[in-house]
Amino acid sequence: MDAKQKIAAFVTMPVDYELVSVTQGKRNQKSIAVYRYQKDGAFELNGPRITALYADKQLVSLKAYHTLHPGSLLREDAAVARANEIWQRFDPKYAAGLSYLRLENQTREVLIDGKPLSFPVQWIKFGHHNGSYNWVTLGGNGDIVELEIDSRWDYFRGRRKTEMWDNDDWVLAHEGRGPQLNSPNALA
């Protein structure tokens, strides 16, 4: 199963989305591959996109910023149940080590025609017995917006420790082409 097929198990890939890039990096000291898909295969910084990170062929992060995810957000109990169902589908063995922590209503932003557009999401955070943080972020109608496993926290600095290869602004900072992101974002 290729990267696009693995992504399709969680989100609907638009027919006009093509692979823009595959880059390599390190995440939690492990080699990763970053797959980025955008409309017509044209790169657009912070534009609509689907980004997936793989470590040893395992999906470790998925961002589905290809739509504004219209529709109503789920009730809190339904959102948590949906997140647990997604974890079971993702990896039942890994899911067995998860404990629900909290749900936060947040927003995400994407640039469309150069203009920032925000949409509401439900960020559902879990702890894992391995010490990591994990989350499923849902948009309208329970659509998956984000899925991330094994995110580590830098308690001393009060910010994320795990690298953010699926965040365009973090990548720019990492490459020295943009400013360092504020906490709680990871240092680039």
URCOR-V189026 format. One line per field, one symbol per residue. ss: DSSP state (@ for helix, = for strand, . for the rest). psi: psi as a letter, one per 40 degrees, with the letter a starting at -180 (. if undefined). burial: # if it has 16 or more other C-alpha atoms within 10 Angstrom, else .. A space follows every 50 residues. Layout:
# URCOR-V189026
ss = ???
psi = ???
burial = ???
This chain:
# URCOR-V189026
ss = ..@@@@@@........===========..==========.......=.== =====..========..........@@@@@@@@@@@@@@@@@@@@..=== ============..==============....======.@@@.======= =.==....==.......@@@@@@@..............
psi = hidddddeedihhidehihdihiiahhfeihihhhhhihefhhhheihih hhhhhfehhehhhgfeiegiiiiiidddddddddddddddgdddddeihh dihhhaiiiihhfehhhiiiihhhiiiieeeiiiihhiaieeihdihhif hihgddefiidhigeehdddddddeeeiihiiieiih.
burial = ..##..#..##.#...#####.....#....########...##.##### #####...########.##...##....##.###.##..#....#..#.. ..#....###.........#########....########.######### ###.....########..####.#.....#....####
